[in-house]
Amino acid sequence: MRDWLTEAGFPGVEEDGDALWARLTDGTTEFRADPGPDEVWRLTLRWPVRLSAPAITAWNAAHPAAALGLTEGETCLTMTAKGPEDLAVWQALTTGMIALCRETRRAQRARGEGM
C-alpha cells in the first residue's frame, strides 16, 4: 500500500505500526490506511463536521462503494482498496465528501460568521 499511495501521488506517507497515513494533497488533511484480511486495505478519512442523517443516507445511496457515517461526532468516509486502481476512486470520493462537509458547515453558520 505504501508504494501504491506514493505512486498515486499522495504526499506525506508515514507508517504508524501496521497503519499508514497519507495526505490527500500537500497541506491538506490526512487519511488512514489499515491492512485487512486477504490484502484488502481499509481507507478512512474523518472530517470535523457532523452531517445530518438524510445527507449520510443520500451519500450512501449514491456511493455504495464508500460508506459515510459518524465517528465520535465527525463525518467519516471509509472504503476498501484491493489495488492501486482503487486510489483514483478514493481521491474522487474524498473530494466529494469534503465538498459536502464544507457546504454543510457553511449552511450551519450564523449570518456574518466566518469569511
Secondary structure as UniProt FT lines:
FT   HELIX           2..7
FT   TURN            8..9
FT   STRAND          14..16
FT   TURN            17..18
FT   STRAND          19..23
FT   TURN            26..27
FT   STRAND          30..35
FT   HELIX           37..39
FT   STRAND          41..47
FT   HELIX           53..62
FT   TURN            64..65
FT   STRAND          66..71
FT   TURN            72..73
FT   STRAND          74..81
FT   HELIX           85..108
FT   TURN            111..112
//
